[in-house]
Amino acid sequence: MSTEISEISDWQINGIITAANDLRNGGTSTASTSQHIAGAFVLNRMDLLPSGYSDVIEAWDRLDDWQPYVRLIKQKYMHLVG
């Protein structure tokens, strides 16, 4: 994890960015289900959703309180993804 990522105080944001980078680099992630789903949304890669979440709306609804973190990452932290 880069120093820049570790300086972000929200563990949710760190986890999602890490999951997105794992998914981008290897197509898999050991993150929680919510972090994995959020990482797929950050990448705009619905093909990387966990098995059992083939419906995009169901996956988005599963995020519930995590949805704002996806939006925040896409607005401010995409330079840390990839």
PDB file of N, CA, C and O in Angstrom, chain B, residues numbered from 101:
ATOM      1  N   MET B 101       0.848  -1.164   0.000  1.00  0.00           N
ATOM      2  CA  MET B 101       0.000   0.000   0.000  1.00  0.00           C
ATOM      3  C   MET B 101       0.899   1.235   0.000  1.00  0.00           C
ATOM      4  O   MET B 101       1.846   1.331   0.781  1.00  0.00           O
ATOM      5  N   SER B 102       0.593   2.150  -0.865  1.00  0.00           N
ATOM      6  CA  SER B 102       1.424   3.349  -0.959  1.00  0.00           C
ATOM      7  C   SER B 102       1.203   4.243   0.255  1.00  0.00           C
ATOM      8  O   SER B 102       0.171   4.168   0.923  1.00  0.00           O
ATOM      9  N   THR B 103       2.195   5.091   0.527  1.00  0.00           N
ATOM     10  CA  THR B 103       2.101   6.037   1.637  1.00  0.00           C
ATOM     11  C   THR B 103       0.890   6.923   1.466  1.00  0.00           C
ATOM     12  O   THR B 103       0.200   7.230   2.438  1.00  0.00           O
ATOM     13  N   GLU B 104       0.626   7.338   0.239  1.00  0.00           N
ATOM     14  CA  GLU B 104      -0.506   8.230  -0.009  1.00  0.00           C
ATOM     15  C   GLU B 104      -1.827   7.574   0.401  1.00  0.00           C
ATOM     16  O   GLU B 104      -2.695   8.236   0.970  1.00  0.00           O
ATOM     17  N   ILE B 105      -1.983   6.283   0.118  1.00  0.00           N
ATOM     18  CA  ILE B 105      -3.200   5.578   0.512  1.00  0.00           C
ATOM     19  C   ILE B 105      -3.276   5.491   2.031  1.00  0.00           C
ATOM     20  O   ILE B 105      -4.341   5.714   2.606  1.00  0.00           O
ATOM     21  N   SER B 106      -2.175   5.174   2.685  1.00  0.00           N
ATOM     22  CA  SER B 106      -2.206   5.004   4.138  1.00  0.00           C
ATOM     23  C   SER B 106      -2.485   6.315   4.874  1.00  0.00           C
ATOM     24  O   SER B 106      -2.867   6.297   6.044  1.00  0.00           O
ATOM     25  N   GLU B 107      -2.299   7.437   4.209  1.00  0.00           N
ATOM     26  CA  GLU B 107      -2.592   8.728   4.830  1.00  0.00           C
ATOM     27  C   GLU B 107      -4.078   9.061   4.822  1.00  0.00           C
ATOM     28  O   GLU B 107      -4.499   9.993   5.508  1.00  0.00           O
ATOM     29  N   ILE B 108      -4.874   8.327   4.068  1.00  0.00           N
ATOM     30  CA  ILE B 108      -6.324   8.531   4.065  1.00  0.00           C
ATOM     31  C   ILE B 108      -6.863   7.899   5.346  1.00  0.00           C
ATOM     32  O   ILE B 108      -6.585   6.734   5.629  1.00  0.00           O
ATOM     33  N   SER B 109      -7.621   8.651   6.107  1.00  0.00           N
ATOM     34  CA  SER B 109      -8.029   8.198   7.430  1.00  0.00           C
ATOM     35  C   SER B 109      -9.148   7.162   7.422  1.00  0.00           C
ATOM     36  O   SER B 109      -9.244   6.369   8.358  1.00  0.00           O
ATOM     37  N   ASP B 110      -9.977   7.145   6.419  1.00  0.00           N
ATOM     38  CA  ASP B 110     -11.105   6.211   6.414  1.00  0.00           C
ATOM     39  C   ASP B 110     -10.656   4.823   5.976  1.00  0.00           C
ATOM     40  O   ASP B 110     -10.173   4.637   4.859  1.00  0.00           O
ATOM     41  N   TRP B 111     -10.821   3.859   6.865  1.00  0.00           N
ATOM     42  CA  TRP B 111     -10.412   2.492   6.534  1.00  0.00           C
ATOM     43  C   TRP B 111     -11.252   1.939   5.385  1.00  0.00           C
ATOM     44  O   TRP B 111     -10.784   1.089   4.627  1.00  0.00           O
ATOM     45  N   GLN B 112     -12.484   2.415   5.254  1.00  0.00           N
ATOM     46  CA  GLN B 112     -13.328   1.941   4.158  1.00  0.00           C
ATOM     47  C   GLN B 112     -12.731   2.354   2.813  1.00  0.00           C
ATOM     48  O   GLN B 112     -12.686   1.551   1.881  1.00  0.00           O
ATOM     49  N   ILE B 113     -12.282   3.585   2.713  1.00  0.00           N
ATOM     50  CA  ILE B 113     -11.698   4.071   1.459  1.00  0.00           C
ATOM     51  C   ILE B 113     -10.419   3.299   1.150  1.00  0.00           C
ATOM     52  O   ILE B 113     -10.204   2.880   0.013  1.00  0.00           O
ATOM     53  N   ASN B 114      -9.574   3.111   2.155  1.00  0.00           N
ATOM     54  CA  ASN B 114      -8.351   2.342   1.955  1.00  0.00           C
ATOM     55  C   ASN B 114      -8.657   0.936   1.465  1.00  0.00           C
ATOM     56  O   ASN B 114      -8.020   0.440   0.536  1.00  0.00           O
ATOM     57  N   GLY B 115      -9.639   0.296   2.097  1.00  0.00           N
ATOM     58  CA  GLY B 115      -9.998  -1.068   1.719  1.00  0.00           C
ATOM     59  C   GLY B 115     -10.529  -1.165   0.306  1.00  0.00           C
ATOM     60  O   GLY B 115     -10.201  -2.105  -0.419  1.00  0.00           O
ATOM     61  N   ILE B 116     -11.342  -0.208  -0.092  1.00  0.00           N
ATOM     62  CA  ILE B 116     -11.902  -0.213  -1.446  1.00  0.00           C
ATOM     63  C   ILE B 116     -10.804   0.033  -2.472  1.00  0.00           C
ATOM     64  O   ILE B 116     -10.776  -0.631  -3.508  1.00  0.00           O
ATOM     65  N   ILE B 117      -9.911   0.962  -2.211  1.00  0.00           N
ATOM     66  CA  ILE B 117      -8.817   1.235  -3.146  1.00  0.00           C
ATOM     67  C   ILE B 117      -7.917   0.014  -3.270  1.00  0.00           C
ATOM     68  O   ILE B 117      -7.497  -0.338  -4.372  1.00  0.00           O
ATOM     69  N   THR B 118      -7.621  -0.630  -2.155  1.00  0.00           N
ATOM     70  CA  THR B 118      -6.804  -1.846  -2.191  1.00  0.00           C
ATOM     71  C   THR B 118      -7.509  -2.940  -2.983  1.00  0.00           C
ATOM     72  O   THR B 118      -6.890  -3.618  -3.804  1.00  0.00           O
ATOM     73  N   ALA B 119      -8.806  -3.111  -2.735  1.00  0.00           N
ATOM     74  CA  ALA B 119      -9.570  -4.126  -3.471  1.00  0.00           C
ATOM     75  C   ALA B 119      -9.587  -3.817  -4.964  1.00  0.00           C
ATOM     76  O   ALA B 119      -9.409  -4.716  -5.785  1.00  0.00           O
ATOM     77  N   ALA B 120      -9.799  -2.549  -5.320  1.00  0.00           N
ATOM     78  CA  ALA B 120      -9.817  -2.162  -6.734  1.00  0.00           C
ATOM     79  C   ALA B 120      -8.471  -2.454  -7.382  1.00  0.00           C
ATOM     80  O   ALA B 120      -8.421  -2.956  -8.505  1.00  0.00           O
ATOM     81  N   ASN B 121      -7.380  -2.144  -6.687  1.00  0.00           N
ATOM     82  CA  ASN B 121      -6.054  -2.418  -7.243  1.00  0.00           C
ATOM     83  C   ASN B 121      -5.805  -3.913  -7.377  1.00  0.00           C
ATOM     84  O   ASN B 121      -5.225  -4.353  -8.369  1.00  0.00           O
ATOM     85  N   ASP B 122      -6.235  -4.704  -6.388  1.00  0.00           N
ATOM     86  CA  ASP B 122      -6.099  -6.164  -6.487  1.00  0.00           C
ATOM     87  C   ASP B 122      -6.892  -6.691  -7.675  1.00  0.00           C
ATOM     88  O   ASP B 122      -6.397  -7.514  -8.445  1.00  0.00           O
ATOM     89  N   LEU B 123      -8.128  -6.210  -7.822  1.00  0.00           N
ATOM     90  CA  LEU B 123      -8.966  -6.654  -8.938  1.00  0.00           C
ATOM     91  C   LEU B 123      -8.355  -6.263 -10.273  1.00  0.00           C
ATOM     92  O   LEU B 123      -8.340  -7.063 -11.208  1.00  0.00           O
ATOM     93  N   ARG B 124      -7.855  -5.046 -10.368  1.00  0.00           N
ATOM     94  CA  ARG B 124      -7.253  -4.585 -11.619  1.00  0.00           C
ATOM     95  C   ARG B 124      -6.012  -5.397 -11.966  1.00  0.00           C
ATOM     96  O   ARG B 124      -5.782  -5.722 -13.131  1.00  0.00           O
ATOM     97  N   ASN B 125      -5.214  -5.725 -10.956  1.00  0.00           N
ATOM     98  CA  ASN B 125      -3.944  -6.412 -11.198  1.00  0.00           C
ATOM     99  C   ASN B 125      -4.087  -7.913 -11.381  1.00  0.00           C
ATOM    100  O   ASN B 125      -3.303  -8.524 -12.106  1.00  0.00           O
ATOM    101  N   GLY B 126      -5.085  -8.520 -10.729  1.00  0.00           N
ATOM    102  CA  GLY B 126      -5.171  -9.969 -10.832  1.00  0.00           C
ATOM    103  C   GLY B 126      -6.554 -10.531 -11.046  1.00  0.00           C
ATOM    104  O   GLY B 126      -6.707 -11.740 -11.216  1.00  0.00           O
ATOM    105  N   GLY B 127      -7.564  -9.683 -11.043  1.00  0.00           N
ATOM    106  CA  GLY B 127      -8.926 -10.151 -11.261  1.00  0.00           C
ATOM    107  C   GLY B 127      -9.583 -10.739 -10.037  1.00  0.00           C
ATOM    108  O   GLY B 127     -10.750 -11.128 -10.088  1.00  0.00           O
ATOM    109  N   THR B 128      -8.849 -10.813  -8.926  1.00  0.00           N
ATOM    110  CA  THR B 128      -9.410 -11.343  -7.691  1.00  0.00           C
ATOM    111  C   THR B 128      -9.018 -10.437  -6.532  1.00  0.00           C
ATOM    112  O   THR B 128      -8.134  -9.587  -6.641  1.00  0.00           O
ATOM    113  N   SER B 129      -9.713 -10.653  -5.414  1.00  0.00           N
ATOM    114  CA  SER B 129      -9.405  -9.884  -4.219  1.00  0.00           C
ATOM    115  C   SER B 129      -9.764 -10.710  -2.998  1.00  0.00           C
ATOM    116  O   SER B 129     -10.729 -11.474  -3.020  1.00  0.00           O
ATOM    117  N   THR B 130      -8.998 -10.561  -1.943  1.00  0.00           N
ATOM    118  CA  THR B 130      -9.310 -11.230  -0.677  1.00  0.00           C
ATOM    119  C   THR B 130     -10.073 -10.291   0.256  1.00  0.00           C
ATOM    120  O   THR B 130     -10.271 -10.607   1.429  1.00  0.00           O
ATOM    121  N   ALA B 131     -10.495  -9.153  -0.256  1.00  0.00           N
ATOM    122  CA  ALA B 131     -11.224  -8.162   0.533  1.00  0.00           C
ATOM    123  C   ALA B 131     -12.600  -8.689   0.915  1.00  0.00           C
ATOM    124  O   ALA B 131     -13.047  -9.725   0.422  1.00  0.00           O
ATOM    125  N   SER B 132     -13.253  -7.960   1.799  1.00  0.00           N
ATOM    126  CA  SER B 132     -14.632  -8.302   2.162  1.00  0.00           C
ATOM    127  C   SER B 132     -15.518  -8.203   0.925  1.00  0.00           C
ATOM    128  O   SER B 132     -15.133  -7.605  -0.080  1.00  0.00           O
ATOM    129  N   THR B 133     -16.682  -8.783   1.005  1.00  0.00           N
ATOM    130  CA  THR B 133     -17.613  -8.731  -0.123  1.00  0.00           C
ATOM    131  C   THR B 133     -17.943  -7.293  -0.497  1.00  0.00           C
ATOM    132  O   THR B 133     -17.957  -6.947  -1.678  1.00  0.00           O
ATOM    133  N   SER B 134     -18.211  -6.451   0.503  1.00  0.00           N
ATOM    134  CA  SER B 134     -18.538  -5.047   0.217  1.00  0.00           C
ATOM    135  C   SER B 134     -17.369  -4.335  -0.456  1.00  0.00           C
ATOM    136  O   SER B 134     -17.572  -3.593  -1.417  1.00  0.00           O
ATOM    137  N   GLN B 135     -16.160  -4.547   0.029  1.00  0.00           N
ATOM    138  CA  GLN B 135     -14.990  -3.922  -0.578  1.00  0.00           C
ATOM    139  C   GLN B 135     -14.777  -4.425  -2.004  1.00  0.00           C
ATOM    140  O   GLN B 135     -14.416  -3.651  -2.891  1.00  0.00           O
ATOM    141  N   HIS B 136     -14.998  -5.705  -2.219  1.00  0.00           N
ATOM    142  CA  HIS B 136     -14.854  -6.295  -3.553  1.00  0.00           C
ATOM    143  C   HIS B 136     -15.866  -5.671  -4.519  1.00  0.00           C
ATOM    144  O   HIS B 136     -15.505  -5.258  -5.621  1.00  0.00           O
ATOM    145  N   ILE B 137     -17.118  -5.607  -4.104  1.00  0.00           N
ATOM    146  CA  ILE B 137     -18.153  -5.011  -4.950  1.00  0.00           C
ATOM    147  C   ILE B 137     -17.817  -3.541  -5.228  1.00  0.00           C
ATOM    148  O   ILE B 137     -17.888  -3.084  -6.369  1.00  0.00           O
ATOM    149  N   ALA B 138     -17.454  -2.815  -4.179  1.00  0.00           N
ATOM    150  CA  ALA B 138     -17.114  -1.399  -4.346  1.00  0.00           C
ATOM    151  C   ALA B 138     -15.928  -1.238  -5.292  1.00  0.00           C
ATOM    152  O   ALA B 138     -15.922  -0.330  -6.124  1.00  0.00           O
ATOM    153  N   GLY B 139     -14.932  -2.102  -5.174  1.00  0.00           N
ATOM    154  CA  GLY B 139     -13.774  -2.052  -6.069  1.00  0.00           C
ATOM    155  C   GLY B 139     -14.167  -2.257  -7.516  1.00  0.00           C
ATOM    156  O   GLY B 139     -13.643  -1.583  -8.404  1.00  0.00           O
ATOM    157  N   ALA B 140     -15.081  -3.176  -7.766  1.00  0.00           N
ATOM    158  CA  ALA B 140     -15.563  -3.401  -9.128  1.00  0.00           C
ATOM    159  C   ALA B 140     -16.269  -2.158  -9.664  1.00  0.00           C
ATOM    160  O   ALA B 140     -16.098  -1.801 -10.830  1.00  0.00           O
ATOM    161  N   PHE B 141     -17.061  -1.499  -8.820  1.00  0.00           N
ATOM    162  CA  PHE B 141     -17.732  -0.267  -9.242  1.00  0.00           C
ATOM    163  C   PHE B 141     -16.739   0.852  -9.486  1.00  0.00           C
ATOM    164  O   PHE B 141     -16.896   1.611 -10.442  1.00  0.00           O
ATOM    165  N   VAL B 142     -15.727   0.975  -8.649  1.00  0.00           N
ATOM    166  CA  VAL B 142     -14.695   2.001  -8.855  1.00  0.00           C
ATOM    167  C   VAL B 142     -14.038   1.811 -10.220  1.00  0.00           C
ATOM    168  O   VAL B 142     -13.734   2.780 -10.915  1.00  0.00           O
ATOM    169  N   LEU B 143     -13.823   0.558 -10.592  1.00  0.00           N
ATOM    170  CA  LEU B 143     -13.180   0.253 -11.868  1.00  0.00           C
ATOM    171  C   LEU B 143     -14.150   0.248 -13.048  1.00  0.00           C
ATOM    172  O   LEU B 143     -13.726   0.144 -14.199  1.00  0.00           O
ATOM    173  N   ASN B 144     -15.454   0.361 -12.766  1.00  0.00           N
ATOM    174  CA  ASN B 144     -16.472   0.210 -13.820  1.00  0.00           C
ATOM    175  C   ASN B 144     -16.367  -1.144 -14.504  1.00  0.00           C
ATOM    176  O   ASN B 144     -16.537  -1.258 -15.718  1.00  0.00           O
ATOM    177  N   ARG B 145     -16.086  -2.162 -13.709  1.00  0.00           N
ATOM    178  CA  ARG B 145     -15.884  -3.520 -14.241  1.00  0.00           C
ATOM    179  C   ARG B 145     -16.859  -4.475 -13.565  1.00  0.00           C
ATOM    180  O   ARG B 145     -16.514  -5.138 -12.587  1.00  0.00           O
ATOM    181  N   MET B 146     -18.065  -4.540 -14.089  1.00  0.00           N
ATOM    182  CA  MET B 146     -19.071  -5.405 -13.495  1.00  0.00           C
ATOM    183  C   MET B 146     -18.717  -6.877 -13.673  1.00  0.00           C
ATOM    184  O   MET B 146     -19.240  -7.732 -12.959  1.00  0.00           O
ATOM    185  N   ASP B 147     -17.840  -7.176 -14.613  1.00  0.00           N
ATOM    186  CA  ASP B 147     -17.380  -8.547 -14.781  1.00  0.00           C
ATOM    187  C   ASP B 147     -16.515  -9.001 -13.595  1.00  0.00           C
ATOM    188  O   ASP B 147     -16.242 -10.192 -13.449  1.00  0.00           O
ATOM    189  N   LEU B 148     -16.090  -8.060 -12.758  1.00  0.00           N
ATOM    190  CA  LEU B 148     -15.263  -8.395 -11.595  1.00  0.00           C
ATOM    191  C   LEU B 148     -16.067  -8.489 -10.299  1.00  0.00           C
ATOM    192  O   LEU B 148     -15.491  -8.667  -9.226  1.00  0.00           O
ATOM    193  N   LEU B 149     -17.387  -8.370 -10.391  1.00  0.00           N
ATOM    194  CA  LEU B 149     -18.213  -8.549  -9.194  1.00  0.00           C
ATOM    195  C   LEU B 149     -18.052  -9.969  -8.660  1.00  0.00           C
ATOM    196  O   LEU B 149     -17.800 -10.890  -9.437  1.00  0.00           O
ATOM    197  N   PRO B 150     -18.194 -10.166  -7.353  1.00  0.00           N
ATOM    198  CA  PRO B 150     -18.106 -11.522  -6.804  1.00  0.00           C
ATOM    199  C   PRO B 150     -19.196 -12.412  -7.384  1.00  0.00           C
ATOM    200  O   PRO B 150     -20.261 -11.934  -7.776  1.00  0.00           O
ATOM    201  N   SER B 151     -18.921 -13.707  -7.436  1.00  0.00           N
ATOM    202  CA  SER B 151     -19.943 -14.630  -7.932  1.00  0.00           C
ATOM    203  C   SER B 151     -21.190 -14.491  -7.068  1.00  0.00           C
ATOM    204  O   SER B 151     -21.102 -14.295  -5.856  1.00  0.00           O
ATOM    205  N   GLY B 152     -22.319 -14.591  -7.690  1.00  0.00           N
ATOM    206  CA  GLY B 152     -23.578 -14.404  -6.988  1.00  0.00           C
ATOM    207  C   GLY B 152     -24.110 -12.983  -7.076  1.00  0.00           C
ATOM    208  O   GLY B 152     -25.217 -12.703  -6.616  1.00  0.00           O
ATOM    209  N   TYR B 153     -23.339 -12.097  -7.655  1.00  0.00           N
ATOM    210  CA  TYR B 153     -23.756 -10.702  -7.813  1.00  0.00           C
ATOM    211  C   TYR B 153     -23.711 -10.302  -9.287  1.00  0.00           C
ATOM    212  O   TYR B 153     -23.065  -9.320  -9.651  1.00  0.00           O
ATOM    213  N   SER B 154     -24.386 -11.051 -10.110  1.00  0.00           N
ATOM    214  CA  SER B 154     -24.387 -10.744 -11.539  1.00  0.00           C
ATOM    215  C   SER B 154     -25.327  -9.588 -11.881  1.00  0.00           C
ATOM    216  O   SER B 154     -25.195  -8.983 -12.945  1.00  0.00           O
ATOM    217  N   ASP B 155     -26.266  -9.277 -11.002  1.00  0.00           N
ATOM    218  CA  ASP B 155     -27.178  -8.167 -11.223  1.00  0.00           C
ATOM    219  C   ASP B 155     -26.567  -6.894 -10.633  1.00  0.00           C
ATOM    220  O   ASP B 155     -26.283  -6.834  -9.437  1.00  0.00           O
ATOM    221  N   VAL B 156     -26.368  -5.889 -11.468  1.00  0.00           N
ATOM    222  CA  VAL B 156     -25.696  -4.655 -11.059  1.00  0.00           C
ATOM    223  C   VAL B 156     -26.473  -3.931  -9.960  1.00  0.00           C
ATOM    224  O   VAL B 156     -25.869  -3.434  -9.010  1.00  0.00           O
ATOM    225  N   ILE B 157     -27.778  -3.865 -10.072  1.00  0.00           N
ATOM    226  CA  ILE B 157     -28.589  -3.171  -9.067  1.00  0.00           C
ATOM    227  C   ILE B 157     -28.504  -3.890  -7.727  1.00  0.00           C
ATOM    228  O   ILE B 157     -28.377  -3.246  -6.686  1.00  0.00           O
ATOM    229  N   GLU B 158     -28.571  -5.202  -7.743  1.00  0.00           N
ATOM    230  CA  GLU B 158     -28.443  -5.972  -6.504  1.00  0.00           C
ATOM    231  C   GLU B 158     -27.076  -5.713  -5.854  1.00  0.00           C
ATOM    232  O   GLU B 158     -26.985  -5.545  -4.638  1.00  0.00           O
ATOM    233  N   ALA B 159     -26.033  -5.682  -6.662  1.00  0.00           N
ATOM    234  CA  ALA B 159     -24.689  -5.422  -6.138  1.00  0.00           C
ATOM    235  C   ALA B 159     -24.601  -4.008  -5.567  1.00  0.00           C
ATOM    236  O   ALA B 159     -24.053  -3.814  -4.482  1.00  0.00           O
ATOM    237  N   TRP B 160     -25.131  -3.024  -6.282  1.00  0.00           N
ATOM    238  CA  TRP B 160     -25.101  -1.634  -5.794  1.00  0.00           C
ATOM    239  C   TRP B 160     -25.882  -1.507  -4.488  1.00  0.00           C
ATOM    240  O   TRP B 160     -25.426  -0.852  -3.551  1.00  0.00           O
ATOM    241  N   ASP B 161     -27.065  -2.136  -4.424  1.00  0.00           N
ATOM    242  CA  ASP B 161     -27.868  -2.100  -3.207  1.00  0.00           C
ATOM    243  C   ASP B 161     -27.147  -2.778  -2.047  1.00  0.00           C
ATOM    244  O   ASP B 161     -27.309  -2.372  -0.896  1.00  0.00           O
ATOM    245  N   ARG B 162     -26.365  -3.792  -2.333  1.00  0.00           N
ATOM    246  CA  ARG B 162     -25.606  -4.502  -1.283  1.00  0.00           C
ATOM    247  C   ARG B 162     -24.629  -3.549  -0.589  1.00  0.00           C
ATOM    248  O   ARG B 162     -24.324  -3.730   0.590  1.00  0.00           O
ATOM    249  N   LEU B 163     -24.140  -2.544  -1.306  1.00  0.00           N
ATOM    250  CA  LEU B 163     -23.178  -1.597  -0.733  1.00  0.00           C
ATOM    251  C   LEU B 163     -23.783  -0.694   0.323  1.00  0.00           C
ATOM    252  O   LEU B 163     -23.113  -0.330   1.289  1.00  0.00           O
ATOM    253  N   ASP B 164     -25.061  -0.326   0.146  1.00  0.00           N
ATOM    254  CA  ASP B 164     -25.792   0.484   1.122  1.00  0.00           C
ATOM    255  C   ASP B 164     -24.963   1.672   1.609  1.00  0.00           C
ATOM    256  O   ASP B 164     -24.801   2.637   0.861  1.00  0.00           O
ATOM    257  N   ASP B 165     -24.435   1.641   2.825  1.00  0.00           N
ATOM    258  CA  ASP B 165     -23.689   2.765   3.397  1.00  0.00           C
ATOM    259  C   ASP B 165     -22.323   2.985   2.735  1.00  0.00           C
ATOM    260  O   ASP B 165     -21.686   4.011   2.971  1.00  0.00           O
ATOM    261  N   TRP B 166     -21.876   2.051   1.926  1.00  0.00           N
ATOM    262  CA  TRP B 166     -20.575   2.167   1.260  1.00  0.00           C
ATOM    263  C   TRP B 166     -20.669   2.927  -0.062  1.00  0.00           C
ATOM    264  O   TRP B 166     -19.641   3.306  -0.623  1.00  0.00           O
ATOM    265  N   GLN B 167     -21.870   3.155  -0.564  1.00  0.00           N
ATOM    266  CA  GLN B 167     -22.027   3.857  -1.835  1.00  0.00           C
ATOM    267  C   GLN B 167     -21.341   5.219  -1.865  1.00  0.00           C
ATOM    268  O   GLN B 167     -20.700   5.546  -2.864  1.00  0.00           O
ATOM    269  N   PRO B 168     -21.453   6.038  -0.795  1.00  0.00           N
ATOM    270  CA  PRO B 168     -20.757   7.334  -0.831  1.00  0.00           C
ATOM    271  C   PRO B 168     -19.241   7.207  -0.951  1.00  0.00           C
ATOM    272  O   PRO B 168     -18.592   8.087  -1.516  1.00  0.00           O
ATOM    273  N   TYR B 169     -18.669   6.124  -0.425  1.00  0.00           N
ATOM    274  CA  TYR B 169     -17.226   5.931  -0.544  1.00  0.00           C
ATOM    275  C   TYR B 169     -16.828   5.677  -1.999  1.00  0.00           C
ATOM    276  O   TYR B 169     -15.794   6.161  -2.458  1.00  0.00           O
ATOM    277  N   VAL B 170     -17.649   4.921  -2.716  1.00  0.00           N
ATOM    278  CA  VAL B 170     -17.374   4.700  -4.142  1.00  0.00           C
ATOM    279  C   VAL B 170     -17.391   6.034  -4.878  1.00  0.00           C
ATOM    280  O   VAL B 170     -16.496   6.322  -5.673  1.00  0.00           O
ATOM    281  N   ARG B 171     -18.393   6.833  -4.615  1.00  0.00           N
ATOM    282  CA  ARG B 171     -18.484   8.145  -5.269  1.00  0.00           C
ATOM    283  C   ARG B 171     -17.280   9.024  -4.927  1.00  0.00           C
ATOM    284  O   ARG B 171     -16.714   9.675  -5.806  1.00  0.00           O
ATOM    285  N   LEU B 172     -16.892   9.043  -3.660  1.00  0.00           N
ATOM    286  CA  LEU B 172     -15.756   9.853  -3.223  1.00  0.00           C
ATOM    287  C   LEU B 172     -14.458   9.409  -3.887  1.00  0.00           C
ATOM    288  O   LEU B 172     -13.667  10.242  -4.329  1.00  0.00           O
ATOM    289  N   ILE B 173     -14.241   8.120  -3.957  1.00  0.00           N
ATOM    290  CA  ILE B 173     -13.030   7.601  -4.615  1.00  0.00           C
ATOM    291  C   ILE B 173     -13.022   8.007  -6.075  1.00  0.00           C
ATOM    292  O   ILE B 173     -11.989   8.430  -6.594  1.00  0.00           O
ATOM    293  N   LYS B 174     -14.161   7.884  -6.747  1.00  0.00           N
ATOM    294  CA  LYS B 174     -14.222   8.238  -8.166  1.00  0.00           C
ATOM    295  C   LYS B 174     -14.003   9.736  -8.376  1.00  0.00           C
ATOM    296  O   LYS B 174     -13.511  10.142  -9.430  1.00  0.00           O
ATOM    297  N   GLN B 175     -14.355  10.552  -7.403  1.00  0.00           N
ATOM    298  CA  GLN B 175     -14.182  11.999  -7.521  1.00  0.00           C
ATOM    299  C   GLN B 175     -12.788  12.465  -7.125  1.00  0.00           C
ATOM    300  O   GLN B 175     -12.246  13.382  -7.742  1.00  0.00           O
ATOM    301  N   LYS B 176     -12.199  11.846  -6.102  1.00  0.00           N
ATOM    302  CA  LYS B 176     -10.965  12.408  -5.529  1.00  0.00           C
ATOM    303  C   LYS B 176      -9.745  11.488  -5.506  1.00  0.00           C
ATOM    304  O   LYS B 176      -8.619  11.970  -5.379  1.00  0.00           O
ATOM    305  N   TYR B 177      -9.944  10.178  -5.626  1.00  0.00           N
ATOM    306  CA  TYR B 177      -8.829   9.265  -5.367  1.00  0.00           C
ATOM    307  C   TYR B 177      -8.505   8.307  -6.515  1.00  0.00           C
ATOM    308  O   TYR B 177      -7.772   7.339  -6.311  1.00  0.00           O
ATOM    309  N   MET B 178      -9.027   8.551  -7.702  1.00  0.00           N
ATOM    310  CA  MET B 178      -8.754   7.618  -8.810  1.00  0.00           C
ATOM    311  C   MET B 178      -7.268   7.568  -9.161  1.00  0.00           C
ATOM    312  O   MET B 178      -6.804   6.595  -9.756  1.00  0.00           O
ATOM    313  N   HIS B 179      -6.529   8.602  -8.800  1.00  0.00           N
ATOM    314  CA  HIS B 179      -5.091   8.581  -9.071  1.00  0.00           C
ATOM    315  C   HIS B 179      -4.379   7.505  -8.247  1.00  0.00           C
ATOM    316  O   HIS B 179      -3.229   7.171  -8.530  1.00  0.00           O
ATOM    317  N   LEU B 180      -5.053   6.960  -7.231  1.00  0.00           N
ATOM    318  CA  LEU B 180      -4.480   5.889  -6.407  1.00  0.00           C
ATOM    319  C   LEU B 180      -4.881   4.499  -6.897  1.00  0.00           C
ATOM    320  O   LEU B 180      -4.417   3.489  -6.369  1.00  0.00           O
ATOM    321  N   VAL B 181      -5.736   4.459  -7.902  1.00  0.00           N
ATOM    322  CA  VAL B 181      -6.204   3.185  -8.446  1.00  0.00           C
ATOM    323  C   VAL B 181      -5.439   2.901  -9.722  1.00  0.00           C
ATOM    324  O   VAL B 181      -5.410   3.709 -10.651  1.00  0.00           O
ATOM    325  N   GLY B 182      -4.829   1.744  -9.743  1.00  0.00           N
ATOM    326  CA  GLY B 182      -4.114   1.387 -10.969  1.00  0.00           C
ATOM    327  C   GLY B 182      -2.711   1.337 -10.777  1.00  0.00           C
ATOM    328  O   GLY B 182      -1.970   1.050 -11.717  1.00  0.00           O
TER     329      GLY B 182
END
